[in-house]
């Protein structure tokens, strides 16, 4: 594969035989060209601006020179706080954007000084790709530049008391307009085009618009298979990171929708083997070891989605399902028993929060045994949580297939995930956005905790916190949880009396609801409805967690509106002091926890 240039170019060597589609399109009498079809898919995603979109620039995705002025910046996109810039706001490392308008400079500076790969829900970024290579390409490509700036503006708006929708939606709209123009002009697809669509998909995910997220994921897939093959996608750091960015959406959509992933497992298998091989050649390189475990988790996710989608669609016999499911059970267990000792080095273990001012009383907090890692193996905290999520979903879906109650292990895995969330939240040296990669696991585990206080209190607080950081859960999820907990108030907001319901979050929710479009096929419907979690659940009876034996202890705790209102949003750190919950309810067995974070490996 050719290395990408400033705008991003690569060669195509791909046969269609190695990829799958979730749903076969209807045959047409005359098939449109791939580029026109891709432009159509992009154009079907609604513009986010409430008023008429700006006139697209004819520059499209032409590489930008230092003297290029680019699209005219509408006055509404120039916020008052962008008028003055720090002296060092025009560059970061080798990336210089001093030739750009001041508002673009402001948000690029915000991107490099306040955002991390965690804001993209990416688990590891050893080369600082999102603050270097991504921006190097973005300042030479208008659609990508506006999408990156739009996401930075979105994150900045959440921190500003007078933030408005137009402060970031205009940039998104400008990016979509320029991208459409580029595709209509039939320009060559590059890796910059792929990154633009992935950045737009990231914004859609944060807005809680999973239907349009799926549209961007499909569009990015079509470009990905034109640029790379399973063999060439590992050739450069850029292609590996971009593929990891794409595969997170693909595996996420497959698991949540109970559908097969679009790409075949050979793609993730290739990435996994690449990092395993590099780990053997460079035994002291921690990054390759971390990346290998992350790729292994995604490979398990592909196998999980594929097996249960085939079972649901009647494409596998019961005998074959039982055989493959037993093998998958062994593969999931093997993940924990094959962790490299370097990824469990005790010198990087956070042993205690005792003596720090950040520790707060909480249902799951254990300041004397946080059970998380720091430093070069910080990313293993997320890798382990993702592994637990796959394990949890596998156990749950297996129980549904065999028509037996979910096993107690689902509750245990949910509890351990909550402990990690609390430990990361209270860790004083956590990086910005450190909680955001846990959002999907939180949505999954909510059904495996008892539907009684203080569990529901903790979850409602946590979902409110996640939305205060900009990750808006879809309306479907809120509606399902309102049924699960038998509390209609949750349809509106997670906390009583709209406590801490920020005006900007209200505006985002309202706007996304107004622009919501129906799914175009069954996959979109299944993703919107989170079929894998909710399809076979009788929510009126309280769901999975209500029957668990721990719910009897939880029911003894008395909840009052004051408990929920006592939450506080401060620099992304929400705290709750429940007061008198039983000591036994604020921990999970340390020995059990050590199986995954300590020396013993699996669980």
Residue pairs with C-beta under 8 A, 6 or more apart in sequence:
1 10
1 11
1 13
1 227
1 228
1 232
1 233
1 235
1 236
1 239
2 9
2 10
2 11
3 236
3 238
4 10
4 137
4 190
4 191
4 192
4 236
4 238
4 239
6 63
6 136
6 137
6 140
7 61
7 63
7 137
7 140
7 141
7 190
7 192
8 137
8 141
8 190
8 191
8 192
8 193
8 194
8 195
8 238
9 188
9 190
9 191
10 190
10 191
10 227
10 228
10 232
10 239
11 227
11 232
12 226
12 227
12 228
13 229
13 232
14 225
14 226
14 228
14 229
16 225
18 229
18 230
18 264
18 266
18 267
19 221
19 225
19 262
19 263
19 264
20 260
20 261
20 262
20 263
20 264
21 262
22 254
22 257
22 259
22 260
22 262
22 523
23 521
23 522
23 523
32 40
33 186
34 222
34 226
35 183
35 186
35 189
36 183
36 184
36 186
37 222
38 183
38 189
38 219
38 222
38 223
39 180
39 183
39 184
41 215
41 218
41 219
41 222
42 176
42 179
42 180
42 183
42 197
42 216
42 219
43 180
44 215
44 520
45 176
45 200
45 204
45 212
45 215
45 216
46 212
46 515
46 517
47 53
47 173
47 176
47 177
48 169
48 172
48 173
48 176
48 511
48 515
49 166
49 169
49 170
49 172
49 173
50 165
50 166
50 169
50 511
53 173
53 174
53 176
53 177
54 71
54 72
54 74
54 170
54 173
54 174
54 177
55 177
56 71
56 177
56 178
56 180
56 181
57 70
57 71
57 142
57 178
57 181
58 181
59 68
59 70
59 71
59 142
59 178
60 142
60 143
60 178
60 181
60 182
60 185
60 187
61 141
61 142
61 143
61 144
61 178
61 179
61 182
61 187
61 190
61 192
61 193
61 196
62 142
63 140
63 141
64 70
64 139
64 140
64 141
64 142
64 145
66 99
67 99
68 99
70 100
70 101
70 142
71 142
71 146
71 174
71 178
73 101
73 103
73 104
74 170
76 166
76 170
77 103
77 166
77 167
77 170
77 171
77 174
78 102
78 103
79 103
79 167
81 106
81 160
82 102
82 103
82 106
82 107
83 102
85 102
85 105
85 106
85 109
86 109
88 109
89 105
89 106
89 108
89 109
90 96
90 97
90 98
90 105
90 109
91 97
91 98
92 108
92 109
92 112
92 131
92 132
92 135
93 131
93 132
94 132
94 136
95 132
95 135
95 136
95 139
96 139
97 104
97 105
97 108
97 135
97 139
98 105
100 108
100 139
100 145
104 145
104 149
107 149
107 152
107 153
107 156
107 171
108 135
108 139
108 148
108 149
108 152
110 152
110 153
110 155
110 156
111 131
111 135
111 148
111 149
111 151
111 152
112 131
112 135
114 152
114 155
114 156
114 432
115 130
115 131
115 151
115 152
115 155
115 432
115 433
116 125
116 130
116 431
116 432
116 433
117 123
117 124
117 125
117 129
117 130
118 431
118 432
118 433
118 434
118 435
118 436
118 437
119 151
119 155
119 432
119 433
119 436
120 130
120 202
120 245
121 202
121 205
121 248
121 436
121 437
121 439
121 440
122 130
122 244
122 245
122 248
122 437
123 290
123 294
123 379
123 382
123 383
123 386
123 437
124 287
124 290
124 291
124 294
124 379
124 382
125 241
126 287
126 290
126 291
127 133
127 237
127 241
129 237
129 238
129 241
133 237
133 238
133 241
134 148
134 195
135 148
137 144
137 191
137 192
137 195
138 144
138 145
138 148
138 192
139 145
140 192
141 192
141 196
142 178
143 175
143 178
143 179
143 182
143 192
143 193
143 196
144 175
144 192
144 195
144 196
144 199
145 175
146 171
146 172
146 174
146 175
146 178
147 171
147 172
147 175
147 196
147 199
147 200
147 203
148 199
149 171
150 168
150 169
150 170
150 171
150 172
150 174
150 175
150 199
150 203
151 168
151 199
151 202
151 203
151 206
153 167
153 168
153 171
154 168
154 172
154 203
154 206
154 470
155 470
156 163
156 167
156 168
157 163
157 164
157 167
157 168
157 504
158 468
158 469
158 470
158 502
158 504
160 167
163 504
164 504
164 507
165 504
165 507
165 508
165 511
169 511
172 200
172 203
175 196
175 199
175 200
176 200
179 193
179 196
179 197
179 200
182 193
183 193
189 223
189 226
189 227
190 227
191 227
191 238
191 239
191 242
193 223
194 220
194 223
194 224
194 227
194 242
194 246
195 242
195 245
197 216
197 219
197 220
197 223
198 216
198 220
198 242
198 245
198 246
198 249
200 216
201 213
201 216
201 217
201 220
201 249
204 210
204 212
204 213
204 216
205 213
205 249
205 471
206 470
206 471
206 472
207 472
207 508
207 512
208 471
208 472
208 473
208 474
208 475
208 509
208 512
209 474
209 512
209 515
209 516
210 253
210 256
210 474
210 527
210 528
211 516
211 517
211 518
211 519
211 524
211 527
211 528
212 517
213 249
213 253
214 253
214 519
214 523
214 524
214 527
215 520
217 246
217 249
217 250
217 253
217 262
218 262
220 246
220 249
221 246
221 250
221 262
221 263
224 233
224 243
224 246
224 263
225 263
227 239
228 239
228 243
230 264
230 266
230 267
230 269
230 270
231 270
232 239
233 239
233 240
233 243
233 267
233 270
233 271
234 240
234 243
234 270
234 271
234 274
240 271
240 274
240 291
243 267
243 271
244 271
244 294
244 295
247 263
247 267
247 268
247 271
247 298
248 298
250 261
250 262
250 263
251 261
251 298
251 301
251 302
251 305
252 440
253 259
253 261
253 523
253 527
254 260
254 261
254 262
254 301
254 302
254 305
254 306
254 309
255 301
255 304
255 305
255 390
255 393
255 532
256 440
256 526
256 527
256 530
256 531
256 532
256 533
257 523
257 526
257 527
257 530
257 531
257 532
258 305
258 308
258 309
258 312
258 526
258 531
258 532
258 535
259 305
259 309
259 523
259 526
259 527
260 305
260 306
260 309
260 310
261 301
261 302
261 305
261 306
265 299
265 302
265 303
265 306
268 295
268 298
268 299
268 302
269 299
271 295
272 292
272 295
272 296
272 299
275 288
275 289
275 291
275 292
275 295
276 292
278 285
278 288
279 285
279 288
279 289
279 292
279 340
282 288
284 342
286 342
286 343
286 376
286 377
287 376
289 340
289 342
289 343
290 343
290 377
290 379
290 380
290 383
293 335
293 339
293 343
293 380
293 383
294 379
294 383
294 386
296 335
297 335
297 383
297 386
297 387
297 390
300 328
300 331
300 332
300 335
300 387
300 390
301 390
303 328
303 331
304 328
304 390
304 393
304 394
304 397
307 316
307 321
307 324
307 325
307 328
308 397
308 401
308 532
310 316
310 321
311 321
311 401
316 324
321 401
325 398
325 401
328 394
329 394
329 398
332 387
332 390
332 391
332 394
333 602
334 602
335 387
335 602
336 387
336 595
336 596
336 601
336 602
336 603
337 601
337 602
338 601
339 380
339 601
342 377
343 377
343 380
344 377
344 380
344 597
344 598
344 599
345 377
346 599
348 373
348 374
348 375
348 376
348 377
349 372
349 373
349 374
349 597
350 370
350 371
350 372
350 373
350 374
350 423
350 427
351 369
351 370
352 367
352 368
352 369
352 370
353 359
353 367
353 368
353 370
353 423
353 426
353 427
353 428
354 367
354 368
356 367
356 426
356 428
358 426
358 427
358 428
358 573
359 365
359 367
359 426
360 426
360 575
360 576
360 577
361 576
361 577
361 578
361 579
361 586
362 422
362 426
362 458
362 575
362 576
362 578
362 586
363 418
363 422
363 454
363 455
363 457
363 458
363 578
363 581
363 585
363 586
364 415
364 418
364 419
364 421
364 422
364 458
364 586
364 587
364 588
365 419
365 422
365 423
365 426
365 586
366 419
366 422
366 423
366 586
366 587
366 590
367 426
369 590
369 593
370 423
370 426
370 427
371 419
371 420
371 423
371 590
371 593
371 594
371 597
372 381
372 420
372 423
372 424
372 427
372 597
373 380
373 381
373 597
374 427
374 429
378 431
381 420
381 424
382 437
382 438
384 420
384 596
384 597
385 417
385 420
385 438
385 441
386 441
387 596
388 413
388 416
388 417
388 441
388 596
389 417
389 440
389 441
389 444
389 445
391 409
391 413
392 409
392 410
392 413
392 414
392 444
392 445
392 448
393 444
393 532
395 406
395 407
395 409
395 410
395 413
396 406
396 410
396 447
396 448
396 544
397 532
399 405
399 406
399 407
400 536
405 547
406 448
406 544
408 548
408 549
410 448
410 544
411 448
411 449
411 545
411 548
411 550
412 588
412 592
412 603
413 445
413 448
414 445
414 448
414 449
415 449
415 588
416 588
416 592
416 593
416 596
417 438
417 441
417 442
417 445
418 445
418 449
418 458
419 587
419 588
419 593
420 438
421 435
421 438
421 442
421 462
424 430
424 434
424 435
424 438
425 434
425 435
425 573
425 574
427 434
433 469
435 465
435 466
435 469
435 572
436 466
436 469
436 471
439 466
439 471
439 473
442 459
442 462
442 463
442 466
443 473
443 477
443 530
443 533
444 533
446 459
446 481
446 484
446 545
447 484
447 533
447 537
447 543
447 544
447 545
448 544
448 545
448 548
449 455
449 456
449 459
449 545
449 548
450 545
450 546
450 548
450 550
450 551
450 554
450 555
451 484
451 485
451 486
451 542
451 543
451 545
451 546
451 551
452 546
452 551
452 554
452 555
452 557
453 554
453 557
453 558
453 559
453 563
454 554
454 557
454 559
454 563
454 578
454 581
454 585
455 545
455 554
456 485
456 559
457 559
457 563
457 564
457 576
457 578
458 576
460 490
460 494
460 495
460 564
461 494
461 495
461 564
461 567
461 574
461 576
462 574
463 473
463 481
463 494
464 493
464 494
464 495
464 500
464 567
464 574
465 567
465 569
465 572
465 574
466 473
467 473
467 494
467 505
468 500
468 502
468 505
468 569
468 572
468 574
469 572
472 505
472 508
472 509
472 512
474 528
474 530
475 513
475 516
476 528
476 529
476 530
477 530
478 490
478 491
478 494
479 491
480 530
480 534
480 539
481 490
482 488
482 489
482 490
482 491
483 539
483 540
484 537
484 539
484 542
484 543
486 542
489 496
492 498
493 499
493 501
495 501
495 564
495 565
495 567
496 561
496 564
496 565
497 561
497 565
499 564
499 565
499 567
500 567
500 568
500 569
502 569
519 525
519 527
519 528
529 535
537 543
537 544
545 551
553 582
553 584
553 585
554 585
556 582
557 578
557 580
557 581
557 582
557 585
563 576
563 578
563 579
566 576
566 577
567 574
567 575
567 576
568 574
568 575
592 603
594 600
595 601
595 602
595 603
596 602
596 603
